Amino acid sequence: MEQSQIDQYIPVALLGLVAVLFAGGVLAASVIFGKLGKRGGIKETAYECGMLPIGEGNTRMSVKFYLVAMLFILFDIEVVFLYPWAVIYKDMLKHDANLIFGSMLSFLGILFVGYIYALKKDAFNWKQ
């Protein structure tokens, strides 16, 4: 006996209904039980090493800090390109060993030149 296409979607609809009911039930339970557990004002304040929070919550950071963070992301993403090379390295050695080794040496050379440039420009010292 062949089912119609609508009958095949009934389990999906039931799963969606269960998901919506579960989410609504969890939200309703959090509201009900949250009102039962109300605490005083001192318990609601932010706790930071035993000190009362006074002043601004966010301090100004030097632009150098963000430069170091961007350089970290840049070098980190470039290192991710080493993984595909490492995966095909053994297979590529059989076909053209000089090509794969030379391409990686050129990639690492460019990476190293960028690193030396950042060192010379004192980009990694963000405390000054």
C-alpha positions as CSV (number, residue, x, y, z in Angstrom):
1,M,0.0,0.0,0.0
2,E,1.4,3.3,-1.1
3,Q,1.4,6.3,1.2
4,S,0.6,9.8,0.0
5,Q,3.2,12.5,0.3
6,I,1.2,14.3,3.0
7,D,1.2,11.1,5.2
8,Q,5.0,11.1,5.0
9,Y,5.2,14.5,6.6
10,I,3.1,13.6,9.7
11,P,6.2,12.4,11.7
12,V,8.0,15.6,10.8
13,A,5.0,17.7,11.9
14,L,4.7,15.7,15.2
15,L,8.4,16.3,15.9
16,G,8.0,20.0,15.2
17,L,5.0,20.1,17.6
18,V,6.9,18.3,20.3
19,A,9.9,20.7,19.9
20,V,7.6,23.7,20.2
21,L,5.8,22.3,23.2
22,F,9.1,21.4,24.9
23,A,10.5,24.9,24.3
24,G,7.3,26.5,25.6
25,G,7.3,24.3,28.6
26,V,10.8,25.0,29.5
27,L,10.2,28.8,29.2
28,A,7.0,28.5,31.3
29,A,8.8,26.5,34.0
30,S,11.7,29.0,34.1
31,V,9.2,31.9,34.7
32,I,7.3,29.9,37.3
33,F,10.3,28.7,39.2
34,G,12.2,32.0,38.7
35,K,9.5,33.9,40.6
36,L,9.7,31.4,43.5
37,G,13.5,32.0,43.9
38,K,13.6,35.8,44.0
39,R,16.6,37.1,45.9
40,G,17.5,40.4,47.5
41,G,19.3,43.3,46.0
42,I,22.8,42.3,47.3
43,K,22.5,38.9,45.7
44,E,21.7,40.4,42.3
45,T,24.8,42.7,42.2
46,A,27.8,41.6,40.1
47,Y,30.6,39.9,42.0
48,E,34.1,40.8,41.1
49,C,36.7,39.6,43.6
50,G,34.7,40.8,46.6
51,M,34.7,44.4,45.5
52,L,31.6,46.4,44.7
53,P,31.4,47.3,41.0
54,I,32.2,51.0,40.7
55,G,33.0,52.9,37.5
56,E,32.7,51.9,33.9
57,G,32.3,48.3,33.0
58,N,34.5,48.5,29.9
59,T,37.9,50.2,29.8
60,R,39.5,51.7,26.8
61,M,42.1,49.4,25.2
62,S,45.0,50.5,23.1
63,V,44.8,50.2,19.3
64,K,48.0,48.1,19.6
65,F,46.1,45.4,21.4
66,Y,43.7,45.0,18.5
67,L,46.6,45.0,16.1
68,V,48.2,42.1,18.0
69,A,44.8,40.3,17.9
70,M,44.4,40.8,14.2
71,L,48.0,39.6,13.6
72,F,47.3,36.5,15.7
73,I,44.2,35.8,13.6
74,L,46.1,36.4,10.4
75,F,49.0,34.0,11.3
76,D,46.6,31.5,12.7
77,I,44.5,31.3,9.6
78,E,47.6,31.1,7.4
79,V,48.7,28.1,9.5
80,V,45.4,26.4,8.7
81,F,46.6,26.2,5.1
82,L,49.3,23.8,6.2
83,Y,46.7,21.0,6.9
84,P,45.7,20.3,3.3
85,W,49.3,20.3,2.3
86,A,50.1,17.8,5.0
87,V,47.2,15.6,3.9
88,I,48.3,15.3,0.3
89,Y,52.1,15.4,1.0
90,K,52.7,11.7,0.9
91,D,50.7,11.2,-2.3
92,M,52.3,14.2,-4.0
93,L,55.8,12.9,-3.2
94,K,55.2,10.1,-5.7
95,H,54.3,12.4,-8.5
96,D,56.3,15.6,-8.1
97,A,58.2,16.0,-4.8
98,N,59.9,19.3,-5.8
99,L,56.7,21.0,-6.6
100,I,55.0,20.3,-3.2
101,F,58.1,21.0,-1.2
102,G,58.9,24.2,-3.1
103,S,55.3,25.5,-2.8
104,M,55.4,24.9,1.0
105,L,58.8,26.6,1.3
106,S,57.5,29.6,-0.7
107,F,54.4,29.8,1.5
108,L,56.4,29.6,4.7
109,G,58.9,32.1,3.3
110,I,56.1,34.6,2.7
111,L,54.8,33.9,6.1
112,F,58.2,34.4,7.7
113,V,58.7,37.7,5.8
114,G,55.4,39.0,7.2
115,Y,56.4,37.9,10.7
116,I,59.8,39.6,10.5
117,Y,58.0,42.8,9.1
118,A,55.6,42.7,12.1
119,L,58.6,42.3,14.5
120,K,60.5,45.2,12.9
121,K,57.5,47.4,13.1
122,D,57.1,46.5,16.9
123,A,53.6,45.4,16.2
124,F,53.6,42.6,18.8
125,N,54.4,44.9,21.7
126,W,51.0,46.3,22.5
127,K,51.8,47.6,26.0
128,Q,53.5,50.8,24.8
